[in-house]
Structures are given as structure tokens and as C-alpha cells.
Amino acid sequence: MNKDQAIHNLDSVIARVEEARLKLSHHHIVKIIGISKYSTANDIKTLYEAGQRAFGENKVQDLKQKSQELEELPLEWHFVGRVQSNKINNLIDLNPTLVQSLDSLELALELQKKLEAKNKTLSCLLQINSAYEESKTGVMPEVAIQTYKEIQTNCPNIKLKGVMSIGAHVEDSSVIKKSFETTKKIFDELQPLGAIYCSMGMSGDFELAISCGSNMIRVGSTLFK
């Protein structure tokens, strides 16, 4: 990807985000996370030069490799993949800005132990399976608020910053919209507890997610094409 292509891709995404957010509210702000899992460190650097600052990886080893290759750049790294128990220490050491995929109380308790041992903290989003899909991880909507509170109580080294979900994997936009609305309703209830991010929407559905109140989107193919 050359610089002109990167500028074009980023401008195009920003224009679409602007149109979607302004329909919702002139005061609504949306953060764009570039999902770079299928891209090279060079592509990330090119997008950085075009103006993109936050990037997300879904494998710990890829996050490590790319963040080291690009350590001279002031990038904001997000981890968006499933957190495996045997990779927790490695993930903590990489110190990402935000782990978006905290998908269970069990994982939180395990993460807490390792963070405590290292005397570190980690900012996370609670992943909610608002589409009720077996292929997805995350807590069920019915227990999301209770789980959020339990993590806040029992895991002081985890700094919960909000929620994340993946839209329903179907063609029917009304079903996708319903899954986003479910997450947003939970987010609204968690705002008094300090939730600031409602991360919903990817390349194929981010405009719909923004219309439902998402303030953080995760786009890969539309940026890195």
C-alpha cells in the first residue's frame, strides 16, 4: 500500500464515519481502530503517515513483532483477539493501550493474578456476546452488568473502560442492529460505573453500529486495501 492509497482509504473511512455520527449527534465522537492483523508493519507505518494512530492485533505474537518493529512511532496498540491463558504474561508485558476482548469472569480472575504478580494494571473492555452466537466468545447480555461489577470488585488491577461486541453474523441488518442495540443498552447502564467506550462495528457494519451509539469502531479491510 502506497501513501496515496493510504490517504484515500483513511479519508474515505473518516468521511463515512462523519456522515454516520452527524446523523446521530454533532457531539458524538467515534474513535477508529485500524485492525492490522492481515497487514505488514510497513502498511501500518504508511497509514500512520496518513494520520491513523490506533491499531489492533488479534495475536499476541503479531502484536509483539509489529510493536517492536514500529517502536519509534507513537502508536496506540489494541488487542482484539481471544486471550489465551498461556499468553497472558506475554500480553501484559507488551502493555497494550486497551485489551478489547476480556470475555469472561474466569479470564479476568486469571489476568488479575498475573497483573498483581507483576505489579501492573491493564485497561480492558468486557466482551459481550450480544448476538447470542455459539461461534463467538463473550459474556451473555443477561449477566453482563453483574459480571462487569464483579470484575471491578475482585480485579483491582484491571481497569474496565467499557464494552465490546461483534455484530450478528447474518445478512439481515435488523438482526445486526438488534445485537448492537443490546450492547448499547448495557453500555448506558455501565456509564455511571466509569464505562467510556462502546466498541461496536467493523468494516461491513460500522455505519449501522454508529447509528446505534458506538463510539469506537474496528476496521481492517476498508483501511488496508
N, C-alpha and C positions, 0 to 999 in steps of 0.2 A: 504494500500500500504506500503510495507516494503522498507527499504533503497536500497536494491539491485535492486528492481523493479524500484524505482525512478531514480536511476543512469542509468539503462538500458534505460528507457523511454527518459530521458533527452539527453543522449548520442546519441540515435537514431534520435531524432529531430534535434540536432545540426549537425549531420553528413549529414542529408538531406538538412538542410539549407546551410551548407558549399558547398555542391555539386551544389546546385541551384545558390548560389551567385557567385561562382567562374566562372560559365558559363557566367554570366553577366559581372562581373568585379572583379579583385583581390582587388580593392579598395572599393567595395561596402560592407557596414556593415548593418546587419539585427538584429534588437532587437526582442527578443522573450518575449511575454507576456503570462504567463500561466493563462488561463481562468479557474478559480476555482469555478464557480457558482454551480456545482453539487458535489463539494468536501468538505471535512471537514478541519477544522483548522489543524488537525493532519497531513492530507495529504500534506497540504501546507508546514508545518514545515519539513516534510520528504523531499519534493522537494527542500526546502531551503538548507537543509543539503547536498543535492546532487549538489547544485550550482546554482539553479534558484533563481532570486531575485525579478522579477517583476510579479505581479499577477493582474488579472482583475475580478471584480464582476459586475453583472448587476442589482442588487437590493440594494438600499441604506441600508436597514436593515441588509442584509447579509454582506455588506462592513463594517458596524459599528461593528457587532458582531465579525467577523473574525479579523478585525484590532485590536480590543480591546484584544481578546484572544492571539494575537501574537505580542502585542505591544513591547515586549522585543527584537524582531528581526528587523533588519534594512531593512524592506521590502518596495518596491515601489508599491503603490496601484494605479490601473487604474479603472475608472468607465466606463463600456462599454454598459450599458443598457439605456433604454429610460428615460430621466429626466422628472419626473412628477412635475408639479408646486407646489404641496403641500409638496414635499420632498426637494425642493431647499435649504432651510435653513439647513436642516439636512446634506445634501451633502456638503455644504460649510464648515460646522463645522468639517467634517471628513478630510478636506484638502487633497484630493487625489492628487497624482503627476500629473495626467492627466485625464481629462474627454474627452473620445473619441467620445461622442455621442451628440454633440451640433448640433441639426438637423433643426434649423430654426432661422430666424432673430428675430421672436417673442420671442422664448425661450431665445435668447441672451439678449434681452432688459429686460426681466423679471429677468434674472440672474444678469445682471448689477445692477439693482435697489437694489437687496438683498446684492450683494457684496459691493456696495457703503455704504449701511447702516451699514454693519459690518466692513467697512474699510479693506476689504480683496481683494486679487486677486486670479484668478483661471486659470490655463493653460488648454486649450481645443483644440480639433480638430473639424473642421467643417465636419459633416457627409454629404456625397453626395450620392444620390440615382442614381448611375451611371448605374444600371441595369433597371431603369425605371419600378420598380415593385411596385404595389399598396400596397403589404404587408409590404414594407419597408418604414422607415422614411428617412428623409434627404432632402437636397435641390436638385433641378434638376440641371444637369450639365450646362445648358444654363445660369443659374443665379448664379452659384457657386462663380465665381470670384467677381462679383458685391456684393454678399452677404458677402463674406469674407472682402471686403473693407469697407462695411457699418458697420460691427461689429467692425472692427479696429477703425473706426472713432467715432462711437457712444457708444462703450462699453469699455472704457479705463481700467476697472478692469478685463476684460477678455483678457488673453494673448494667442492669437491664435498661435499654433505651427505647423499647417499643416492640413492635411485632412485624413478622414477615409471613407472607403466604404466596403460594403459586396458584394462579387461576385454574379453574377446572379445565381438564384436557379434553375439550369437546368442541364441536363446531358451533353449537348453539350459544350465541352471545348472551342470551338471557340467563343461561345456566352459569356462564363465566361471571356475569355481573352479580349474580346472587352470591357466588363464593367471595367476591370482593367485598360486597356489602356486609357479609357476615364478619369478615376480618375488621372492616372499618368500625363496625358497631362495638366490637371488643376493644379496639384501639381507643375509641371515645371514652369507654368506661375506665380505661387504664391511664388516661391522661392525668387525672389527679394523683396518680402514683408515680408520675415522672416520665411517662411514655412520650417520646417526641417523634419517633419515626414509625410510619406505617408504610412498610416496603412491599409494594404490590405492582405487578406489571412487568412484562418482558417485551421483547421485540414485536411479538404478534398481537399484544393486547394492552400496551401501556396507556394508550389514549382512553380506553374504557376504564382502566384502573384509576387513572387520574380523575375521571368524571365521578368515580365512587369515593374519592378523597385520598388516594395515595399521594404521599409526599416524597417517595423515593422509588425510582424505577431501576430495573437491572436489564440493560440492553447489550446484546452481544452482536448478533449478525447485522443489525442495522448500522452499527458503528464500524465494525471490522469487515467490510465487504470490498 
